[in-house]
Amino acid sequence: MLRAYGPGCDGSLVEASASIPEGATWVDLEEPTEEEEALVERCIRMDVPTEEEMAEIEPSSRLYEQGGALYMTVSVLYGVQDGEPRTAPISFVLTDNRLVTVRYATPKPVRAFSEHARRDPQLVADSPTALVRMLDAIIDRLADELENISGEIEQISTHIFHRGMDERRIPAARLTALLTRIGRTQTLLTKIRYSAVSMLRMLSFLSGTQRAHEEKGADFRHHLTSLTTDSTSLGEHASFLSDNLQFLLDASLGLISIEQNAAMKLFSWAALVFLPPTLIAGIFGMNFHYMPELDWKWGYPASLIAIAASAILPILYLKRRGWI
């Protein structure tokens, strides 16, 4: 699909057989066809990155200048609401008078920004303004997700470090669910960090271009500096949350070890308690012909008393030592 935004453009679909409106400052290509790519290339007189080119991860393939246009590709987070967080590359082609975006996914901040651009054309008054406003929306979305992760980590921490000892004895099914919860949170956090690093690399490249140092680009430089600071802060905060999440994972594994040790301890003292009675019963259960106990009148009650004593005495000893 091909949409055009800007003064006099309301973001309506543009047919591949038509032409892009003159007042369009932002041209959005969503899963474009070959005809739509050809139309945009004729209008901006620049090549449009293909899906294969967008998938490259080398900085030289994602960030470069060609023919006076800036080609930038950044990985954007999406799919969080569906429970499957992923990142998708979005390419930005910045020319003198137009911004072209090429994407094969629709992240929430891009969808929200397009709606705002329809209502307020000043957000896309020119191509640099459209670019920084869209990047601002993407970074704000990353910040919102980090806030959600902070709340999730706090809930996991409360669940693990409950004040009552009995409350911390978590069944195996709940421990499995806890590890799954930590793993999904870590996956989302990893995607956010990857997107933030990709954004920071793009902003660093953009800040070093000639366009950012033009005399008329003071506001543009100011926005880039602000966005760079925000991206750096997001990366540092994501690292902090990752450390906390690693600590919670270690604590969860520690709880599992405690549960396993408690089970093994139970089997150990149970074996210690029942081993002497079993030994006594085995001895007196033998029926050899020459056994003096076979003719003993009080042999049976004496053996019962010996069995009971051999079971009770280890229990008393273990309780006295505080092992059970």
C-alpha positions as CSV (number, residue, x, y, z in Angstrom):
1,M,0.0,0.0,0.0
2,L,1.1,3.5,-0.8
3,R,0.0,6.5,1.3
4,A,1.0,10.2,1.2
5,Y,1.0,12.6,4.1
6,G,1.7,16.3,4.3
7,P,0.0,19.7,3.8
8,G,-3.0,19.0,1.6
9,C,-2.5,15.2,1.9
10,D,-4.8,13.2,4.3
11,G,-3.0,9.9,4.1
12,S,-5.3,8.4,1.5
13,L,-4.2,5.5,-0.6
14,V,-2.4,6.4,-3.8
15,E,-2.9,4.1,-6.7
16,A,0.2,2.9,-8.5
17,S,-1.2,4.2,-11.8
18,A,-1.6,7.7,-10.4
19,S,1.1,10.1,-9.1
20,I,2.2,11.2,-5.7
21,P,0.7,14.6,-4.7
22,E,3.1,17.6,-4.9
23,G,2.5,18.6,-1.3
24,A,3.3,15.1,0.1
25,T,6.3,15.3,2.5
26,W,6.0,11.7,3.8
27,V,5.4,8.8,1.5
28,D,4.7,5.6,3.4
29,L,5.2,2.2,1.6
30,E,3.6,-0.7,3.4
31,E,4.4,-4.1,1.8
32,P,4.8,-2.3,-1.5
33,T,4.2,-3.9,-4.9
34,E,6.7,-3.5,-7.7
35,E,4.4,-0.9,-9.4
36,E,4.3,1.2,-6.2
37,E,8.1,1.0,-5.8
38,A,8.5,2.1,-9.4
39,L,6.2,5.0,-8.9
40,V,8.0,6.3,-5.8
41,E,11.4,5.8,-7.4
42,R,10.3,8.0,-10.4
43,C,9.0,10.7,-8.1
44,I,12.0,10.9,-5.8
45,R,14.5,9.9,-8.4
46,M,16.1,7.5,-5.9
47,D,16.2,3.8,-5.4
48,V,13.8,2.3,-2.8
49,P,15.4,-0.4,-0.6
50,T,14.1,-3.9,-1.2
51,E,13.0,-6.3,1.6
52,E,16.3,-8.3,1.2
53,E,18.4,-5.1,1.5
54,M,16.5,-4.1,4.6
55,A,17.3,-7.5,6.2
56,E,21.0,-6.7,6.2
57,I,22.4,-6.0,9.6
58,E,25.8,-4.5,8.6
59,P,26.0,-0.7,9.5
60,S,27.2,0.0,6.0
61,S,24.1,-1.6,4.5
62,R,21.7,0.1,6.9
63,L,23.2,3.6,7.2
64,Y,24.6,5.3,4.1
65,E,24.2,8.3,1.9
66,Q,23.7,8.0,-1.9
67,G,22.9,10.7,-4.5
68,G,22.2,13.3,-1.8
69,A,19.6,11.1,0.0
70,L,20.1,9.5,3.4
71,Y,19.2,5.8,3.6
72,M,18.6,4.6,7.1
73,T,17.2,1.3,8.4
74,V,16.2,0.8,12.0
75,S,14.7,-2.3,13.8
76,V,11.3,-1.4,15.4
77,L,9.6,-3.4,18.1
78,Y,6.1,-4.8,17.3
79,G,3.8,-7.7,18.2
80,V,3.8,-7.0,22.0
81,Q,0.1,-6.9,22.4
82,D,-0.2,-10.3,20.5
83,G,2.2,-11.9,23.0
84,E,4.9,-12.4,20.4
85,P,7.3,-9.5,20.5
86,R,9.4,-9.2,17.4
87,T,11.4,-6.6,15.6
88,A,11.0,-5.5,12.0
89,P,13.2,-3.3,9.9
90,I,11.9,0.0,8.7
91,S,13.8,1.9,6.1
92,F,13.9,5.7,5.9
93,V,14.9,7.5,2.8
94,L,15.3,11.2,3.5
95,T,15.6,13.6,0.5
96,D,15.5,17.4,0.4
97,N,11.7,17.6,0.3
98,R,10.4,14.1,1.0
99,L,10.6,11.3,3.6
100,V,9.9,7.8,2.3
101,T,9.4,4.9,4.6
102,V,9.5,1.3,3.5
103,R,8.1,-1.4,5.9
104,Y,6.7,-4.9,5.9
105,A,5.1,-4.6,9.3
106,T,2.9,-2.1,11.1
107,P,4.3,-1.3,14.6
108,K,2.0,0.5,16.9
109,P,3.9,3.8,17.1
110,V,3.9,4.1,13.3
111,R,0.2,3.4,13.1
112,A,-0.4,6.0,15.9
113,F,1.8,8.6,14.2
114,S,0.0,8.2,10.9
115,E,-3.3,8.8,12.6
116,H,-1.9,11.9,14.2
117,A,-0.5,13.1,10.9
118,R,-4.0,12.9,9.4
119,R,-5.4,15.1,12.1
120,D,-2.4,17.5,12.4
121,P,-0.5,18.1,9.1
122,Q,2.0,20.2,11.0
123,L,3.6,17.0,12.2
124,V,4.7,16.4,8.7
125,A,5.2,20.0,7.6
126,D,8.5,19.0,6.0
127,S,10.5,15.8,5.6
128,P,13.0,16.4,8.6
129,T,10.0,17.2,10.9
130,A,8.2,14.1,9.8
131,L,11.3,12.0,10.5
132,V,12.1,13.2,14.0
133,R,8.4,13.1,15.0
134,M,8.1,9.5,13.9
135,L,11.4,8.6,15.6
136,D,10.1,10.3,18.7
137,A,6.9,8.2,18.6
138,I,9.0,5.0,18.3
139,I,11.2,5.9,21.2
140,D,8.2,6.8,23.4
141,R,6.8,3.4,22.6
142,L,10.0,1.7,23.8
143,A,9.9,3.8,27.0
144,D,6.3,2.7,27.6
145,E,7.2,-1.0,27.2
146,L,10.1,-0.5,29.6
147,E,7.7,0.9,32.2
148,N,5.5,-2.2,31.7
149,I,8.5,-4.4,32.2
150,S,9.4,-2.6,35.4
151,G,6.0,-3.3,36.8
152,E,6.2,-7.0,35.7
153,I,9.6,-7.4,37.4
154,E,8.2,-5.8,40.6
155,Q,5.4,-8.4,40.5
156,I,7.8,-11.3,40.0
157,S,10.0,-10.0,42.8
158,T,7.0,-9.8,45.2
159,H,6.0,-13.3,44.2
160,I,9.4,-14.7,44.9
161,F,10.4,-12.8,48.0
162,H,7.2,-13.1,49.9
163,R,7.5,-12.2,53.6
164,G,6.0,-15.5,54.8
165,M,8.2,-18.6,54.5
166,D,5.2,-20.9,53.8
167,E,4.1,-18.5,51.0
168,R,7.5,-19.0,49.3
169,R,7.1,-22.8,49.1
170,I,5.9,-22.8,45.6
171,P,4.6,-26.0,43.9
172,A,6.4,-27.3,40.9
173,A,3.7,-26.2,38.5
174,R,3.9,-22.6,39.8
175,L,7.7,-22.6,39.6
176,T,7.5,-23.7,36.0
177,A,5.0,-20.9,35.3
178,L,7.3,-18.5,37.1
179,L,10.3,-19.4,35.0
180,T,8.2,-19.1,31.9
181,R,7.1,-15.6,33.0
182,I,10.7,-14.6,33.5
183,G,11.7,-16.0,30.2
184,R,9.0,-14.1,28.3
185,T,9.9,-10.9,30.1
186,Q,13.6,-11.4,29.2
187,T,12.6,-12.0,25.5
188,L,10.7,-8.7,25.4
189,L,13.5,-6.9,27.1
190,T,16.0,-8.2,24.6
191,K,13.9,-7.0,21.7
192,I,13.6,-3.6,23.3
193,R,17.4,-3.3,23.8
194,Y,18.0,-4.4,20.2
195,S,15.6,-1.8,18.9
196,A,17.1,0.9,21.2
197,V,20.6,0.1,20.0
198,S,19.5,0.2,16.4
199,M,17.8,3.5,17.0
200,L,20.9,5.0,18.7
201,R,23.1,3.9,15.8
202,M,20.7,5.6,13.3
203,L,20.6,8.8,15.3
204,S,24.4,8.9,15.6
205,F,24.7,8.5,11.8
206,L,22.0,11.2,11.2
207,S,23.7,13.6,13.6
208,G,27.0,13.4,11.7
209,T,25.5,14.1,8.3
210,Q,25.7,17.5,6.6
211,R,22.0,17.9,6.7
212,A,22.1,18.1,10.5
213,H,24.8,20.8,10.4
214,E,23.1,23.2,8.1
215,E,22.3,26.7,9.4
216,K,18.6,26.2,8.9
217,G,18.6,22.9,10.7
218,A,19.0,24.2,14.3
219,D,15.6,22.7,15.3
220,F,16.5,19.5,13.6
221,R,19.8,19.2,15.5
222,H,18.0,20.0,18.7
223,H,15.5,17.2,18.2
224,L,18.3,14.8,17.2
225,T,20.2,15.6,20.4
226,S,17.1,15.0,22.5
227,L,16.3,11.8,20.8
228,T,19.9,10.6,21.2
229,T,19.8,11.3,24.9
230,D,16.5,9.5,25.2
231,S,17.8,6.4,23.4
232,T,20.9,6.3,25.5
233,S,18.8,6.5,28.7
234,L,16.6,3.7,27.4
235,G,19.6,1.5,26.7
236,E,21.0,2.1,30.2
237,H,17.6,1.5,31.8
238,A,17.1,-1.7,29.8
239,S,20.5,-2.9,31.0
240,F,19.5,-2.2,34.6
241,L,16.3,-4.1,34.2
242,S,18.1,-7.0,32.6
243,D,20.4,-7.2,35.6
244,N,17.4,-7.3,37.9
245,L,15.7,-10.0,35.9
246,Q,18.9,-12.1,36.0
247,F,18.9,-11.8,39.7
248,L,15.2,-12.9,39.9
249,L,16.1,-15.8,37.6
250,D,18.9,-16.9,39.9
251,A,16.5,-16.5,42.9
252,S,13.9,-18.7,41.2
253,L,16.5,-21.4,40.4
254,G,17.6,-21.1,44.1
255,L,14.0,-21.8,45.2
256,I,13.9,-24.9,43.0
257,S,17.1,-26.1,44.5
258,I,15.7,-25.6,48.0
259,E,12.6,-27.6,47.1
260,Q,14.8,-30.4,45.7
261,N,17.0,-30.4,48.7
262,A,14.0,-30.5,51.0
263,A,12.6,-33.5,49.1
264,M,16.0,-35.3,49.3
265,K,16.3,-34.5,53.0
266,L,12.9,-36.1,53.6
267,F,14.0,-39.3,51.8
268,S,17.3,-39.3,53.7
269,W,15.9,-39.1,57.2
270,A,13.0,-41.4,56.3
271,A,15.6,-44.0,55.2
272,L,17.6,-43.5,58.4
273,V,14.5,-44.0,60.5
274,F,13.2,-47.2,58.8
275,L,16.6,-48.8,58.1
276,P,17.2,-50.1,61.7
277,P,13.7,-51.6,62.1
278,T,14.1,-53.3,58.8
279,L,17.4,-54.7,59.9
280,I,15.9,-56.1,63.1
281,A,12.9,-57.5,61.4
282,G,15.1,-59.1,58.8
283,I,17.2,-60.8,61.5
284,F,14.3,-62.1,63.5
285,G,12.5,-63.1,60.4
286,M,15.0,-65.8,59.6
287,N,13.9,-69.3,60.4
288,F,17.1,-71.3,60.7
289,H,16.7,-74.5,62.7
290,Y,19.4,-73.5,65.3
291,M,18.2,-70.0,66.4
292,P,18.0,-69.5,70.2
293,E,15.4,-66.8,69.8
294,L,12.9,-69.3,68.2
295,D,12.3,-70.9,71.6
296,W,12.4,-67.7,73.6
297,K,8.9,-67.0,75.2
298,W,9.3,-63.2,75.0
299,G,11.1,-63.1,71.7
300,Y,8.2,-61.7,69.7
301,P,7.3,-58.8,72.0
302,A,11.0,-58.1,72.5
303,S,11.5,-57.8,68.8
304,L,8.6,-55.4,68.4
305,I,10.0,-53.3,71.2
306,A,13.4,-53.3,69.6
307,I,11.9,-52.3,66.2
308,A,9.9,-49.5,67.7
309,A,12.9,-48.2,69.7
310,S,15.2,-48.4,66.7
311,A,12.7,-46.2,64.8
312,I,11.9,-43.7,67.6
313,L,15.5,-43.1,68.7
314,P,16.7,-41.8,65.3
315,I,13.7,-39.5,65.1
316,L,14.4,-38.0,68.6
317,Y,18.1,-37.6,67.6
318,L,17.3,-35.8,64.4
319,K,14.8,-33.5,66.1
320,R,17.3,-32.7,68.8
321,R,19.9,-31.7,66.2
322,G,17.2,-29.6,64.3
323,W,17.4,-31.6,61.1
324,I,13.7,-32.3,60.9
